C-alpha cells in the first residue's frame, strides 16, 4: 500500500494495478476495504491534481469507487448498513405484500382496528 506513494512512477503504477485487481476480485483484506474506500474517496473528491499519479480516467475512477463500495457493503452487517436510515425511506422500496410478509395476522388486524377506531 505504501508503494502508492513511491517516488518511482513504475512502482506506483504496479501497486495501483494490483490493488485494482484485488478490489475487482473482492480479495482486498478485511479492514482495508473501508480504509481504501475512504482514502480514495478523499483523493477523488479533491480533484484531478491529487490523482495525477494514478492516471485514472473519470470512468475508471467511478468504476473503482463502485467496486470498493460494493465490497464494503458486502462485508458490513445488515444492522450497520441500516443504522441511521429512516424506516419510512426503507419501506417505500417494498410493495405492500413484501412489507407485510412475516408479520403475524393478529398484529396486522390489531393495527387496522386501531386505525379504524382513530377515524371514528
N, C-alpha and C positions, 0 to 999 in steps of 0.2 A: 504494500500500500504506500509506503514512504517513497517508493521509486516514482510515484506520480509527480513528485517534486524534484526529481533528479535534475542535475544540470545538463545531462545529455538527452537530447530530444529522442534519440533512438530508444533509450530506456523508458522514457515517459510513454512513448507510443506502444512499446511492447507490453508494459504492465497495464496500460489502458485497455488494450485489446483483450488481455487475459481477464481483466475484471468484467469487461462487457460480456465475454463468453460465459463467465460464471453467473452473471446476472440473468442472462437469457436462459441458461440451463437451470437456473434457480439452485445453484450449488454454492452460493456465497455463504460462508459460515454464519450460523445464527448469531445475532448480536451485531454483526457487521452490516446486515441489511438495512436496519434503521439508521445506522451511522452514515452509510453511503447515501441513503435517501436524503438525509438532512444536509450532508456535506455537498452533494451535487445540486440539490435544490437551491442552496445558498449561492453556489457558484453560478448556476444558470440564471438566477434572478438578478445577479449583479450586472449581467450584460456580457457582450462579446469579448471585451478586453481581457477579463479574467479567464475566459475559456479558450483563448487563442491556442494555448499549449495542447489542448485536446483535439483541435481541428475537427469539431463536430458540426455538421450542418444542422439547421433548425429541426429538420425531420429526425435526424439521429438523436438530438437532444431529447425530443419528445418521446421517441421510442425507448430511450434509456430510462427516462423518468417513469414511463408507464410500466416498464418491466420491473423496476425497483418497487414501485407502488404495489404491483400485483404480488410480488414476492413478500413484501412486508405484510400486506393484508392476509395472505395465506397463513402466515405464522402467528398472527395476533388472535387472541381468544375472542369469541363472539361478544363476551361481556365488555371487553376493552374496545372493540370496534363500535359497539352501540353506545358506549359511555358518552353522555353529553348530548346525544341526539334527542330531538323532540319525538315522543312516541307517535304523535299525530302525523308527522312527516314520514315516519317509517310505515305506518299503517296505510297511508294514501297509496302506497305502491302495490297493495294487495287488493284482489277482488273481495267482495263481501263474504263469499263462500270460504275463501282462504283465511279471512280474519276469524271466522267462527269455528274453523276446524280445531278439534281438541278441547273445546270448551263444553263443559257439562250442560246438557239441555236445561236442567233446573236453574242454573246460573243465568242462562240466556232468558228464560221465562221470567225469573225474578227481576232482571234488569228491565225487560219490556214492561212488566207490571208497574215498576216504579216510575217509568216514563209516562205510562198511562195515567197514573194517579197524580202526577205533577201537572198534567194538562187539564185536569178537572178542577 
